[in-house]
C-alpha cells in the first residue's frame, strides 16, 4: 500500500495541535457529558444490531483491526450483539479462519437469537459467564491459543473487575496488537453521573488501567490514537503492546 508521506506528516501535525488545545479537549468532554443523559451511544447499529458505542471509537477500532489484522478479537460485554457483529464483519473482510470470542455474564435469549441468526454468526463464538471467572478465562485462552489476538474490554466497569480482566487477557496479546479498555471516561465525568451503578471517579476502568500499567511494562497508552479521536469513551484506554 502506497503511503503519501506529506499527507501523513500533515495528519501528525493536526493530531499534535488537537492534543495541545486544552479548550477544545474540554469542549469535547463537555459534549460527551451533555449527550450522555440522552443515551447518545444507544442510537447506532452495526449491520442491524445495536452497537452502543461512540461512532469515533467504532472508527478507531476499525483502524486497529485493519492494521493489526488479528485472527481473534476477544470482546467482554456482548449486550445486544452489535459489537460482536462489527468485529466479525471486519474479520470477514480480512478473510481466513478468524473469529470473535464474545463473553457476557448474561446473554439474554433474544440477543443470542439475533446474533445466531445474523450473517456474521459463523465468525462469532459466545461464552456465557463472568469474564474473570477462571473457567471462562481458561476457555477463552484455549480458543485463542496460538492466534494473533486483540482484546476489547467493555463489561463491568468497576476498577477491580477491569483490573482482573487486564491481568487475565493481556497475556493473549502480542507485540503490535492492542487491548482497548472502554469507558475510562467515567473518571472524567461529574461525580454521581452513574446513579445506581458502583462505578464513579475513584472506581472505574481508568484507575484499573493505571494500576495495571504500574505492574506491566508490555503495554503503553496510545495517546496519538486518542488525540486524533477528540471524542472517545476510551481516554487513556487504547493500550498498545510493545513487547512479547
Buried (B, 14 or more C-beta within 10 A) or exposed (E): EEEEEEEEEEEEEEBEEBBEEEEEBEEBBEEBBEBBEEEBBEEBBBBEBBBBBBEBBBBBBBEBBEEBBBBBBBBBBBBBBBBBBBBBBBBBEEEEEBBBBBBBBEBEEEBBEBBEEBEBBEBBBBBEBBBBBEEBBEBBBEBBEEBBBBBBBBBBBBBBBBBBBBBBBBEBBBEBBBBBBBBBBBBBBEEEBBEEEEBBBEBBBBBBBBBBBEEBEBBEBBBBBBBBBBBBBBBBBBBBBEEE
